[in-house]
Amino acid sequence: MRYIWKIQTGNEWFAGTDSNIYLTLNGEDAIMKEVLIDDPSSDNDWEKNALNVGAVETEDLGEIVSGLLRSDHSGAPPTNWKVEWIKIQNEEDGREWTAGIGKWSDWPDTTKGFRLKFTKTDNGQYEKLQAKKAEAARKKQLADAEAADKAKREAAEAEKNRRAADKKAKEEEERAKFEEELAEGDSELDRELERARREAERAKKKAELDKLRGNSGGSVPGGGGGSPAPGGAFRTYELFGILGGRTVPLAQVVTVDRVTGRANIVPGGSVLVGDMPGDGFGLAGSPGRWSAYYGGRSPAEFGLDPDKGVLGSDGSRGWVLAASFLSQLFGAGWRATVY
């Protein structure tokens, strides 16, 4: 389970710290042991009036009730630290718990820290997800009951078929014995009658066979053609981000490693694809804003389809997102995701 934490440092002189910060969380279902935390998006955590955000991975804690936030008071002095509050959010269902602090750490005590008492401040999608899980469990129970009933019916049908097969086998055995007795009989008349009966049956079957052969025939209809190709209208697609529940430019949720060139989505962020003018920052649509930024140039120059431009916003203008970048972000099958 992934939990997002947010910590607000006080807005007073020397409220910040360069010390290492540790967090422990206690839930109704489990306890998360102490972990060292830091903000991956910040080069200098815990500064005056800073809001730092990060995430921890642990088992499902259930309802979070308490915890401990502490500083080891290391680093350059002063090493004291003032914290206003801390928020913990369950990334899966959106539940949020808040613990108000509003005081300084107990320097130089490195063990006491801030004793946290959490209050739920947002129930997120918890009830909706629980209802879905309950409905899924109900459907599974119903499916299991139906499967058991089907197995019972199939077993009964199999037993019925077995008994019918046994009866048929016994009848065939009796008939074979009767035919054997007829064959061994002394009466030539009985033999002739049996021969005549079989010949009559054979003639009847042959007549039915000839009739079926005479009425058989016909042709197998041929298959249809392929589907028409899609239209050639130009369309612009926009990639934009969602961070903290807000729509943000793509540049705020995707970082590119200058050494490897690999694109990564920042923790807590997500990337969406828009194809309508009302999506993202208004770059998408048919034809969209491609010509406003790359008029006269074909998307094919950037490894895209000739009739499909892909743009991303940095907050001020649109920039082309080449096929190489999209492959880094979505993998080799990026077309299925974007288009």
BATIVO-468547 format. One record per atom (N, C-alpha, C): x, y, z. Coordinates in steps of 0.1 Angstrom, whole numbers, padded with zeros to 4 digits, always signed. Example, Ala and Ser with C-alpha at 12.3 -4.5 7.8 and 13.67 -1.06 7.14 Angstrom:
BEGIN
+0132-0057+0078;+0123-0045+0078;+0132-0033+0078;+0128-0022+0071;+0137-0011+0071;+0129+0000+0079;
// end
This chain:
BEGIN
+0009-0012+0000;+0000+0000+0000;+0009+0012+0000;+0005+0022-0008;+0013+0035-0009;+0006+0046-0002;+0013+0053+0007;+0007+0065+0014;+0016+0077+0011;+0008+0088+0007;+0014+0101+0004;+0014+0109+0017;+0026+0115+0021;+0027+0124+0032;+0030+0138+0028;+0024+0148+0035;+0027+0162+0033;+0030+0168+0046;+0041+0176+0047;+0046+0182+0059;+0048+0197+0057;+0042+0205+0066;+0043+0219+0065;+0053+0224+0076;+0064+0230+0071;+0074+0236+0081;+0069+0250+0084;+0071+0254+0097;+0067+0267+0102;+0073+0279+0094;+0066+0291+0095;+0070+0303+0088;+0077+0312+0097;+0086+0308+0105;+0093+0316+0115;+0108+0315+0112;+0116+0325+0117;+0131+0324+0116;+0136+0312+0122;+0145+0305+0115;+0152+0293+0119;+0142+0281+0121;+0130+0282+0115;+0121+0271+0116;+0125+0259+0108;+0133+0261+0098;+0138+0250+0089;+0149+0242+0096;+0153+0231+0089;+0163+0222+0094;+0170+0215+0083;+0183+0211+0085;+0190+0202+0075;+0191+0188+0081;+0184+0185+0092;+0185+0172+0099;+0178+0161+0091;+0181+0149+0094;+0173+0137+0089;+0160+0136+0096;+0149+0133+0089;+0136+0132+0094;+0131+0118+0093;+0125+0113+0104;+0120+0099+0104;+0105+0099+0107;+0097+0089+0102;+0083+0089+0104;+0079+0075+0108;+0070+0074+0118;+0063+0061+0121;+0048+0063+0121;+0041+0053+0116;+0026+0054+0115;+0020+0042+0122;+0009+0045+0130;+0002+0034+0137;-0013+0034+0132;-0017+0023+0126;-0031+0021+0121;-0038+0011+0129;-0051+0010+0127;-0060+0001+0134;-0056-0014+0130;-0051-0015+0117;-0048-0029+0112;-0034-0033+0113;-0025-0023+0113;-0010-0026+0112;-0002-0014+0117;+0011-0016+0119;+0020-0005+0123;+0031-0004+0112;+0034+0008+0108;+0045+0010+0099;+0058+0014+0107;+0068+0005+0106;+0080+0008+0114;+0087+0021+0109;+0095+0027+0117;+0101+0040+0114;+0109+0039+0101;+0107+0050+0092;+0115+0051+0079;+0120+0065+0078;+0131+0066+0071;+0137+0079+0068;+0129+0085+0056;+0124+0097+0057;+0116+0103+0046;+0123+0115+0040;+0121+0118+0027;+0126+0130+0021;+0117+0133+0009;+0117+0145+0004;+0109+0150-0007;+0117+0148-0020;+0113+0139-0029;+0121+0136-0041;+0121+0148-0051;+0111+0157-0049;+0111+0168-0059;+0118+0181-0054;+0124+0180-0042;+0131+0191-0036;+0146+0188-0034;+0154+0198-0036;+0169+0196-0034;+0172+0200-0020;+0163+0207-0013;+0166+0212+0001;+0153+0211+0009;+0151+0199+0016;+0139+0197+0023;+0139+0205+0036;+0126+0207+0041;+0124+0212+0055;+0128+0226+0056;+0127+0234+0046;+0131+0248+0047;+0119+0256+0053;+0122+0268+0058;+0112+0277+0064;+0100+0278+0054;+0088+0276+0060;+0075+0278+0053;+0074+0268+0041;+0082+0257+0040;+0081+0248+0029;+0071+0237+0031;+0064+0233+0020;+0055+0222+0020;+0062+0211+0013;+0067+0201+0020;+0073+0189+0014;+0064+0177+0013;+0065+0170+0001;+0056+0159-0002;+0065+0147-0006;+0060+0135-0001;+0067+0123-0005;+0058+0111-0003;+0063+0099-0004;+0055+0087-0003;+0062+0076+0004;+0055+0067+0011;+0061+0055+0017;+0053+0043+0013;+0059+0032+0012;+0053+0019+0009;+0052+0010+0021;+0041+0005+0024;+0039-0004+0036;+0027-0012+0034;+0024-0021+0044;+0012-0029+0043;+0000-0020+0046;-0012-0024+0043;-0025-0017+0046;-0026-0014+0061;-0026-0002+0065;-0026+0002+0079;-0040+0003+0084;-0050+0003+0075;-0064+0006+0080;-0066+0021+0083;-0074+0024+0093;-0075+0037+0098;-0063+0042+0106;-0057+0053+0102;-0044+0057+0108;-0048+0066+0120;-0043+0062+0132;-0047+0069+0144;-0036+0077+0151;-0023+0072+0150;-0012+0079+0157;+0001+0077+0149;+0011+0083+0154;+0025+0081+0148;+0035+0089+0156;+0047+0089+0150;+0058+0097+0156;+0066+0103+0144;+0068+0116+0145;+0077+0123+0135;+0088+0129+0143;+0101+0125+0139;+0112+0130+0147;+0124+0134+0138;+0132+0143+0144;+0144+0148+0138;+0156+0142+0146;+0167+0138+0138;+0179+0134+0145;+0188+0145+0149;+0183+0158+0146;+0191+0170+0149;+0205+0170+0144;+0207+0163+0133;+0220+0163+0126;+0221+0175+0117;+0233+0177+0110;+0235+0188+0101;+0240+0200+0108;+0241+0211+0099;+0246+0223+0104;+0237+0230+0114;+0241+0235+0125;+0232+0242+0134;+0227+0255+0128;+0215+0260+0133;+0207+0254+0143;+0199+0241+0138;+0198+0231+0146;+0192+0219+0142;+0178+0217+0147;+0172+0227+0154;+0159+0226+0158;+0149+0228+0146;+0137+0224+0148;+0127+0224+0136;+0113+0226+0142;+0106+0235+0134;+0092+0238+0138;+0083+0232+0127;+0073+0225+0131;+0064+0218+0122;+0049+0223+0125;+0042+0227+0114;+0028+0231+0116;+0018+0220+0116;+0020+0211+0106;+0011+0199+0105;+0016+0189+0096;+0010+0177+0096;+0014+0166+0087;+0001+0160+0082;+0000+0156+0069;-0012+0150+0064;-0007+0136+0057;-0015+0126+0059;-0012+0113+0053;-0024+0109+0044;-0022+0105+0032;-0032+0102+0022;-0030+0088+0017;-0041+0079+0018;-0041+0066+0011;-0042+0068-0004;-0032+0065-0011;-0032+0067-0026;-0043+0059-0033;-0046+0048-0028;-0056+0039-0035;-0070+0044-0034;-0074+0048-0022;-0088+0052-0020;-0090+0067-0017;-0079+0075-0015;-0080+0089-0013;-0083+0094+0001;-0084+0084+0011;-0086+0088+0025;-0075+0097+0030;-0078+0107+0038;-0067+0116+0043;-0069+0118+0058;-0057+0117+0065;-0057+0120+0080;-0047+0131+0082;-0051+0140+0092;-0043+0152+0095;-0040+0152+0110;-0027+0155+0113;-0023+0157+0127;-0017+0171+0128;-0024+0180+0136;-0018+0193+0139;-0007+0192+0149;+0004+0201+0146;+0016+0200+0155;+0018+0214+0161;+0022+0224+0152;+0024+0238+0156;+0034+0240+0167;+0045+0233+0168;+0055+0235+0178;+0069+0231+0173;+0079+0234+0182;+0093+0231+0179;+0096+0217+0184;+0106+0211+0177;+0111+0198+0181;+0119+0200+0194;+0121+0189+0202;+0127+0190+0215;+0142+0188+0213;+0150+0198+0208;+0164+0197+0207;+0170+0198+0220;+0180+0190+0224;+0187+0180+0214;+0182+0166+0215;+0170+0163+0221;+0165+0150+0223;+0162+0144+0209;+0168+0133+0205;+0166+0128+0191;+0156+0117+0191;+0150+0113+0203;+0141+0102+0204;+0127+0106+0206;+0125+0117+0212;+0111+0121+0216;+0103+0125+0204;+0107+0135+0196;+0100+0138+0184;+0086+0144+0187;+0078+0145+0176;+0064+0149+0177;+0055+0137+0178;+0047+0136+0189;+0037+0126+0190;+0025+0130+0182;+0021+0121+0173;+0011+0125+0163;-0002+0118+0167;-0013+0126+0167;-0027+0121+0168;-0035+0125+0156;-0039+0115+0148;-0045+0119+0135;-0060+0119+0136;-0066+0128+0128;-0080+0129+0126;-0083+0128+0111;-0093+0120+0108;-0096+0118+0094;-0103+0132+0089;-0097+0137+0078;-0102+0150+0072;-0108+0148+0058;-0106+0136+0052;-0113+0133+0039;-0115+0118+0038;-0127+0114+0035;-0130+0100+0033;-0127+0095+0019;-0124+0104+0010;-0120+0100-0004;-0130+0091-0010;-0126+0081-0017;-0134+0071-0024;-0136+0058-0016;-0133+0059-0003;-0133+0047+0005;-0146+0039+0004;-0157+0047+0007;-0171+0040+0008;-0174+0034-0006;-0171+0042-0017;-0174+0037-0030;-0167+0025-0033;-0154+0024-0030;-0145+0013-0033;-0150+0001-0024;-0153+0003-0012;-0158-0007-0003;-0171-0013-0009;-0180-0004-0014;-0192-0009-0020;-0189-0018-0032;-0179-0014-0040;-0176-0022-0052;-0170-0035-0048;-0162-0036-0037;-0156-0048-0032;-0167-0057-0027;-0177-0051-0020;-0188-0060-0015;-0196-0065-0026;-0199-0057-0037;-0206-0061-0048;-0199-0072-0056;-0185-0071-0057;-0177-0081-0063;-0178-0094-0056;-0177-0093-0042;-0178-0105-0034;-0191-0112-0035;-0202-0103-0036;-0216-0109-0038;-0217-0116-0051;-0212-0110-0061;-0212-0116-0075;-0204-0129-0075;-0193-0129-0068;-0184-0141-0068;-0192-0152-0060;-0198-0149-0049;-0206-0159-0042;-0217-0165-0050;-0224-0156-0058;-0235-0160-0066;-0229-0169-0077;-0218-0165-0083;-0212-0173-0094;-0207-0187-0089;-0202-0187-0076;-0198-0200-0070;-0210-0209-0068;-0221-0203-0063;-0233-0211-0061;-0238-0216-0074;-0238-0208-0085;-0243-0212-0098;-0234-0223-0103;-0220-0222-0101;-0211-0232-0106;-0213-0245-0099;-0216-0244-0085;-0219-0257-0078;-0232-0263-0082;-0242-0255-0085;-0254-0260-0090;-0253-0266-0104;-0245-0260-0112;-0242-0265-0125;-0235-0279-0125;-0225-0279-0116;-0218-0292-0114;-0227-0303-0109;-0236-0299-0100;-0246-0309-0095;-0255-0314-0106;-0260-0305-0115;-0268-0309-0126;-0261-0317-0136;-0248-0314-0138;-0240-0321-0148;-0237-0336-0142;-0235-0337-0129;-0233-0350-0123;-0246-0358-0124;-0257-0352-0122;-0270-0359-0123;-0272-0364-0138;-0269-0355-0147;-0271-0358-0161;-0261-0369-0165;-0249-0369-0160;-0239-0380-0163;-0244-0393-0157;-0250-0393-0145;-0255-0405-0140;-0267-0411-0148;-0275-0401-0153;-0287-0405-0161;-0282-0412-0174;-0271-0405-0180;-0266-0411-0192;-0259-0424-0190;-0253-0426-0179;-0246-0439-0176;-0257-0450-0175;-0268-0446-0168;-0278-0457-0166;-0284-0460-0180;-0286-0449-0188;-0292-0452-0202;-0282-0460-0210;-0269-0458-0208;-0259-0465-0216;-0259-0480-0211;-0260-0482-0198;-0261-0496-0193;-0273-0503-0198;-0285-0496-0198;-0297-0502-0203;-0296-0506-0218;-0290-0496-0226;-0288-0499-0240;-0279-0511-0242;-0268-0511-0234;-0258-0522-0235;-0265-0535-0232;-0274-0536-0222;-0281-0548-0218;-0291-0552-0230;-0298-0542-0235;-0307-0545-0246;-0300-0550-0258;-0288-0544-0261;-0280-0549-0273;-0275-0563-0270;-0271-0566-0258;-0267-0579-0254;-0278-0590-0256;-0290-0586-0251;-0301-0595-0253;-0305-0597-0267;-0304-0586-0275;-0307-0587-0289;-0297-0596-0296;-0284-0594-0293;-0274-0603-0298;-0276-0618-0295;-0281-0620-0283;-0284-0634-0279;-0295-0639-0287;-0306-0631-0289;-0317-0635-0297;-0313-0638-0311;-0305-0629-0317;-0300-0631-0331;-0292-0644-0332;-0284-0647-0321;-0276-0659-0321;-0285-0671-0321;-0296-0670-0313;-0305-0681-0312;-0312-0683-0325;-0316-0672-0332;-0322-0673-0345;-0312-0680-0355;-0299-0676-0354;-0290-0682-0363;-0287-0696-0361;-0289-0700-0349;-0286-0714-0345;-0299-0723-0346;-0310-0716-0349;-0323-0724-0349;-0323-0734-0361;-0332-0743-0359;-0333-0754-0370;-0343-0749-0381;-0351-0738-0378;-0361-0735-0388;-0356-0726-0399;-0356-0732-0411;-0351-0724-0423;-0360-0712-0425;-0373-0714-0421;-0382-0703-0423;-0379-0691-0415;-0375-0694-0403;-0371-0682-0394;-0358-0675-0400;-0349-0684-0405;-0337-0678-0411;-0341-0669-0423;-0350-0674-0432;-0354-0667-0443;-0362-0654-0440;-0370-0655-0430;-0378-0643-0425;-0368-0632-0420;-0358-0637-0412;-0348-0627-0407;-0340-0621-0418;-0337-0630-0428;-0329-0625-0439;-0338-0614-0447;-0350-0618-0449;-0359-0609-0456;-0361-0596-0449;-0362-0596-0436;-0364-0584-0428;-0352-0575-0429;-0340-0581-0428;-0328-0573-0429;-0326-0567-0443;-0329-0575-0453;-0328-0570-0466;-0338-0558-0468;-0350-0560-0462;-0360-0549-0464;-0354-0536-0456;-0349-0538-0445;-0343-0527-0438;-0331-0520-0445;-0323-0529-0451;-0312-0524-0459;-0317-0516-0471;-0327-0521-0478;-0333-0514-0489;-0339-0501-0485;-0345-0500-0474;-0351-0488-0469;-0340-0478-0466;-0329-0482-0460;-0318-0473-0457;-0312-0468-0469;-0310-0477-0479;-0304-0473-0492;-0312-0463-0499;-0326-0465-0498;-0334-0455-0505;-0333-0442-0498;-0333-0442-0485;-0331-0429-0477;-0318-0423-0481;-0307-0431-0482;-0294-0426-0485;-0294-0420-0499;-0300-0427-0509;-0301-0421-0522;-0309-0408-0523;-0319-0408-0515;-0327-0396-0514;-0319-0384-0509;-0312-0386-0498;-0304-0376-0492;-0293-0371-0501;-0287-0381-0509;-0276-0377-0518;-0282-0369-0530;-0294-0372-0533;-0301-0365-0544;-0304-0351-0541;-0307-0349-0527;-0312-0335-0523;-0300-0327-0518;-0288-0333-0516;-0277-0325-0511;-0271-0316-0521;-0263-0306-0517;-0257-0297-0526;-0257-0283-0520;-0256-0273-0528;-0256-0259-0524;-0241-0254-0523;-0240-0242-0522;-0227-0235-0522;-0225-0228-0509;-0213-0226-0506;-0209-0219-0494;-0207-0205-0497;-0215-0196-0491;-0213-0181-0495;-0199-0177-0491;-0194-0167-0499;-0181-0161-0497;-0181-0151-0486;-0169-0147-0482;-0167-0138-0471;-0168-0124-0476;-0169-0114-0467;-0170-0100-0470;-0157-0094-0472;-0157-0081-0476;-0145-0074-0478;-0140-0067-0465;-0129-0060-0466;-0124-0054-0455;-0131-0041-0451;-0129-0036-0440;-0135-0023-0436;-0128-0012-0442;-0136-0001-0444;-0130+0011-0450;-0119+0017-0442;-0110+0023-0447;-0099+0030-0440;-0105+0042-0433;-0100+0047-0422;-0105+0059-0415;-0102+0071-0423;-0109+0082-0420;-0108+0095-0427;-0094+0101-0425;-0091+0111-0434;-0078+0117-0433;-0078+0130-0426;-0088+0134-0418;-0088+0147-0412;-0077+0148-0402;-0070+0160-0401;-0059+0162-0392;-0064+0164-0378;-0057+0158-0368;-0061+0160-0354;-0049+0162-0345;-0050+0171-0336;-0040+0173-0326;-0043+0167-0313;-0034+0160-0306;-0036+0154-0293;-0027+0162-0283;-0032+0164-0271;-0024+0170-0261;-0021+0161-0249;-0009+0160-0244;-0006+0153-0232;-0005+0163-0221;-0012+0162-0210;-0011+0171-0198;-0011+0163-0186;-0008+0169-0174;-0007+0162-0162;-0018+0165-0152;-0019+0155-0142;-0028+0157-0131;-0019+0155-0118;-0018+0165-0110;-0009+0165-0098;-0017+0172-0086;-0019+0164-0076;-0026+0170-0064;-0040+0173-0068;-0046+0166-0077;-0060+0168-0081;-0062+0180-0090;-0051+0186-0095;-0052+0198-0104;-0046+0194-0118;-0051+0201-0128;-0046+0199-0142;-0033+0208-0143;-0022+0203-0146;-0009+0210-0147;-0003+0207-0160;+0006+0216-0165;+0014+0213-0178;+0021+0200-0176;+0024+0194-0188;+0031+0181-0188;+0044+0182-0182;+0051+0194-0183;+0064+0196-0178;+0065+0195-0163;+0053+0196-0156;+0054+0195-0141;+0052+0181-0136;+0048+0172-0145;+0046+0158-0140;+0056+0148-0147;+0063+0153-0157;+0073+0144-0164;+0087+0150-0163;+0096+0143-0158;+0110+0147-0158;+0118+0139-0168;+0129+0144-0173;+0138+0137-0182;+0152+0137-0177;+0157+0125-0175;+0171+0124-0170;+0181+0129-0181;+0189+0138-0177;+0198+0145-0187;+0209+0135-0191;+0212+0125-0183;+0222+0115-0187;+0217+0104-0196;+0206+0098-0191;+0200+0087-0199;+0190+0091-0209;+0184+0103-0207;+0174+0107-0216;+0160+0101-0213;+0159+0093-0202;+0147+0086-0199;+0137+0095-0193;+0124+0094-0197;+0113+0102-0191;+0107+0094-0180;+0104+0101-0169;+0098+0095-0157;+0086+0104-0152;+0076+0098-0147;+0064+0105-0141;+0067+0108-0126;+0066+0120-0121;+0069+0123-0108;+0059+0116-0098;+0063+0112-0086;+0055+0105-0077;+0042+0113-0074;+0031+0107-0074;+0018+0113-0072;+0012+0119-0084;+0019+0120-0095;+0014+0126-0108;+0009+0115-0117;+0002+0120-0127;-0003+0111-0138;-0004+0119-0151;-0004+0112-0162;-0004+0118-0175;-0017+0113-0182;-0024+0124-0187;-0037+0121-0195;-0035+0126-0209;-0043+0120-0218;-0043+0123-0232;-0056+0130-0236;-0055+0142-0241;-0067+0149-0246;-0068+0150-0261;-0080+0149-0266;-0082+0151-0280;-0093+0161-0284;-0098+0168-0274;-0108+0179-0276;-0102+0192-0271;-0107+0203-0276;-0102+0217-0272;-0104+0219-0257;-0114+0213-0251;-0116+0216-0237;-0107+0208-0228;-0098+0199-0233;-0089+0191-0225;-0076+0198-0223;-0071+0196-0211;-0057+0201-0208;-0056+0216-0209;-0048+0221-0218;-0045+0235-0220;-0050+0240-0233;-0060+0233-0239;-0066+0238-0251;-0058+0236-0264;-0049+0226-0264;-0041+0224-0276;-0047+0214-0286;-0056+0205-0280;-0061+0194-0288;-0073+0198-0296;-0077+0189-0305;-0089+0191-0313;-0086+0188-0328;-0096+0190-0336;-0095+0187-0350;-0098+0200-0358;-0087+0207-0362;-0073+0203-0363;-0065+0205-0351;-0070+0214-0341;-0062+0217-0329;-0051+0228-0332;-0042+0229-0323;-0032+0240-0323;-0019+0236-0330;-0018+0225-0337;-0005+0221-0343;+0000+0232-0352;-0008+0237-0361;-0004+0247-0371;+0000+0260-0364;-0005+0263-0352;-0001+0275-0345;+0014+0275-0341;+0019+0263-0338;+0033+0262-0334;+0042+0255-0344;+0037+0247-0353;+0045+0240-0362;+0039+0240-0376;+0033+0252-0380;+0027+0254-0393;+0037+0251-0404;+0032+0243-0414;+0040+0240-0425;+0049+0227-0423;+0049+0222-0411;+0057+0210-0408;+0048+0198-0405;+0052+0187-0410;+0045+0175-0409;+0049+0167-0396;+0039+0162-0389;+0042+0153-0377;+0052+0142-0380;+0052+0138-0393;+0061+0127-0397;+0075+0130-0394;+0079+0143-0395;+0093+0147-0392;+0097+0143-0378;+0087+0141-0369;+0090+0138-0355;+0087+0123-0352;+0085+0115-0362;+0082+0101-0360;+0067+0098-0357;+0058+0108-0359;+0044+0106-0356;+0037+0103-0369;+0024+0100-0368;+0016+0098-0380;+0014+0111-0387;+0014+0111-0401;+0013+0124-0408;+0001+0132-0405;-0010+0126-0401;-0023+0133-0398;-0026+0134-0384;-0015+0132-0375;-0018+0133-0361;-0006+0140-0354;-0008+0152-0349;+0002+0159-0341;+0000+0157-0326;+0011+0156-0319;+0011+0154-0304;+0018+0165-0298;+0012+0173-0289;+0018+0185-0282;+0017+0183-0267;+0026+0190-0260;+0026+0191-0246;+0028+0206-0242;+0022+0210-0231;+0024+0224-0227;+0034+0226-0216;+0042+0237-0216;+0050+0240-0205;+0044+0251-0196;+0031+0254-0199;+0025+0265-0192;+0024+0278-0200;+0032+0279-0211;+0032+0291-0219;+0029+0289-0233;+0034+0277-0238;+0032+0274-0252;+0032+0259-0254;+0029+0255-0267;+0029+0240-0269;+0042+0236-0276;+0046+0224-0272;+0059+0218-0278;+0055+0204-0284;+0062+0201-0295;+0059+0188-0301;+0065+0177-0292;+0058+0166-0291;+0063+0154-0284;+0066+0143-0294;+0079+0141-0296;+0083+0132-0307;+0080+0118-0303;+0081+0109-0313;+0079+0095-0311;+0089+0089-0301;+0101+0094-0301;+0111+0088-0292;+0107+0091-0278;+0102+0103-0275;+0098+0107-0262;+0086+0099-0257;+0076+0097-0266;+0064+0089-0263;+0068+0074-0261;+0078+0069-0268;+0082+0056-0265;+0088+0054-0251;+0096+0065-0247;+0101+0065-0233;+0090+0065-0223;+0079+0072-0226;+0069+0074-0216;+0059+0062-0215;+0055+0057-0227;+0045+0047-0228;+0049+0034-0233;+0062+0033-0238;+0066+0020-0244;+0064+0019-0259;+0068+0008-0264;+0068+0007-0279;+0054+0008-0285;+0044+0004-0277;+0030+0005-0282;+0023+0019-0278;+0031+0029-0279;+0025+0042-0275;+0014+0047-0283;+0013+0043-0296;+0002+0047-0305;-0011+0043-0299;-0012+0031-0294;-0025+0026-0289;-0029+0034-0277;-0020+0040-0269;-0023+0048-0257;-0027+0062-0261;-0019+0068-0271;-0021+0082-0274;-0033+0084-0284;-0033+0076-0294;-0043+0078-0305;-0056+0071-0301;
// end
